[in-house]
Structure formats: C-alpha cells, structure tokens
Amino acid sequence: RLKVLRCVSGYTLCWHIVMRVSVLLPIAFAGKFDCPALPAVPAPKDISQLHPSHVGIVMAVGDSITAAFSARSDVDEARDISWAIGEGSAQNLTLPYLLSQYSAKVEGASTRPVIPADVFNLPHNDYHPKTDNLNVAESEGSANRGSFDEEWAFLASGAKKYADFDDQWKVLTVWMMANDFDGDCDGPVEETAHYKVWESKVDEFLTNVTTSWSKIYINLVSTLDLSNIHRIQQSKAGCKLVHKLIDEGGCIDYGNSTQMQMLDRNIHWLNTRQHKFAQDWQTKLKSAGRTDVAVVAQPFMEGIGSKFGSSFISKLDCFHPTAKTHEMLAIGLWDSMLCHDRGTQCGIHVTTDIPITCPTVDSTFYTGTDSVSLSTQSVVV
C-alpha cells in the first residue's frame, strides 16, 4: 500500500493519491483527532445504516451559539469553527470536520468568520449566503421572533445550489432554545405563551423539513444548565460589571439562587420536550413508512456545566462559548450520534478532555427509540 498526502496547515483540504488500495479515506495528522482510516462502507439501505462516511451535506439552524458569535472573543461570528456546522480544522474540530475524515465530500459547512449581517435588525437576515452556506443560524435567533420560519426559508433556498442535494445523505442540527427562555426564572415555563409558540414552531419546522426532503438525519440538541453561565459570570469582577451594563442573557445576568434553580428546572423541562418531539416524530415517520429520515434527541449537554470555568465563555461578553468550547461541543455531539447505549450515554462526559469516539466500519448513527417522558421528569425546585 502507498498513500501520499499533501496537506495545507490549518485547513482541511488534502490532496491524496491512493495506490493499490480500493478506498482509503484520509485521516487527520494533528490535533485531537487520531482515529484510524477505514475501508469503504457499503451504501445504506435506510437511515438505520447511516455511517459517517455516507454523509455528504451538513446543515444547522439556531442562534448566536451556532453562529459562533465571539468564539474568538471578538465581535465576529466565527462561523468557520462553529461546533455543529463550521468547516473546522485539525486545530478546531467541528462536526463537519469530523465527518470529512470519513466522507469523501462534505458540503454545506460555513467557511469564514463574519460580522453579523444587518446588525441593527437582529435576528433578521443574519445570513451570508456565499460563506455561511447551510449554516443559517442567526445571532439572537428565537422561535418567538420568527427565526424558525426565516431560517427554513434560507435553508430551502440555499439547498438549491447543490446539484445532488436530494441524492445525498444529510445531517441537520437544530438548537434554538436559549433566547426564548433565558428570562424564565420566576415560574414554570410550560405555563407561558412563548413556550407554546416555541413548541409549535419546532414542530412546524420539522414538518417542513420532513415533507420537503429525504435522506436526512435530524439532531435535536438539548441545553446545558444555564445557571452555570451565571455562576461563571459572578466569579469574575469584569464579567459582573459587563452584565450590570448590558442585558444579554435575561435573568442569567442578574438572577438570585432561587431564580437560577427555576431556570435550570425549566431547561430540564425543555430538554425533555425535545425527547418528546423525537418520540412523536419516530411514530409519525414509522406510520408513514419513512425509513430515510430520523429525528433524534441528542442529550450530551443535559445537566452539564458545574465544572466549567471562565475559559468556557468569551472574554468579550462573558456569555458565548469560546473556540475550545465549540470543539468540546462538536465532540460531544459526534460521540452522542454514535452512541447506542442511551441508558448510560456510553459514558460520555462533556469536559475539556472529552475523548473522541472512533467509528468502525460497523458504526452507525443512533436512530433507536427515545424513552424519556415528560411525565417522569423531575420538576422539583
């Protein structure tokens, strides 16, 4: 066997010549990723056989976290290193970068840092089609401000530039929750009107995606305990001052301990509602005979954050995740997608040294039953 690679430092682009081997996909030679290359994996017959090497298109909807605002502690959206949808590199791992180590072509990732578009009208129109590609997340994105509708329109339009879009297996990551609920610290979130709007818009978005497209794996991502952002902010004098001057995270900025308990309780409720979406859509898709689509709740962030320190958040605003945090979340999502033991979550612990799951030729993304129930969730405050 002879494999010759020439890689440009800091980029994912590699030219490779493979001789006397049928298929041998490239692997990274620097950074945290050191998984072995794999031989070719047979094409899937349905979504339950989807392997990382089968994915050709990536997409994401969300808010400023997925837009990667201030990930480099500046005013840019660092969309090139966004955890779920940036093109990434060996030094900044992202979901598309990890997929690209197994798939010959992964399209749709955002490729450049940018200033938020139409900054005085956020979240509306925060999209840079030439470089954002299918990363349609908008800073300040919120279901209650029309972001699911607007981002669906951006996705539907952006998909048209990929000639083989319908034929490719796709991964779509959905995480839009914080801006709808970061002020819910004084009572149960499920009793509010804006909760009902969010619930309706998530379901409407999933309907749009599943009725318009085929061959798609949809991640519904849970949220970490947001009280930990408050804890980190309060531990730093500069951060405390910043969040006395600006209102960026609702009661995360100013809440007391009782309010933080209620906020986390509400986040737990919302996370469990994500599982209910997955359950409902599993039933709908099965009834419709759809074996080309999966809607899967990814719980790797549930309950995390108690050990995070100031390196977790941007030095600019003491709120948004840093580049290293984006990498950590990317690995968490990757590991969760490949985890089939949902009872233990395969021992996944989202920390700064989170290990990367190395797939085998037999690995597939999880598409099994989601058993979490709203009726069994603890809501004690």
Buried (B, 14 or more C-beta within 10 A) or exposed (E): EEBEEEBEEEEBEBEEEBEEEEEBBBBBEEBBBEBEBBEEBEEBEEBEBBBBBBBBBBBBBBBBBBBBBBBBBBEBBBBBBBBBBBBBBBBBBBBBBBBBBBBEEBBBBBBBBBEBBEEEEBBBBBBBEEBBBBBBBBBBBBBBBBBBEBBBEBBBEBBEEBEEBEEBBBBBBBBBBBBBBBBBBEEBBBEBEBBEBBBEBBBBBBEBBBEEBEBBBBBBBBBBBBBBBBBBBBEBEEBBEBBEEEEBBBBBBBBEEEBBBBBBBBBBBBBBBBBBBBBBBBEBBEEEEBBBBBBBBBBBBBBBBEEBEBEBBBBBBBBBBBBBBBBBBBBBBBBBBBBEEBEEBBEBEBEEEBEBBBBEEEBBBBBEEBEBEEEEBEEEE
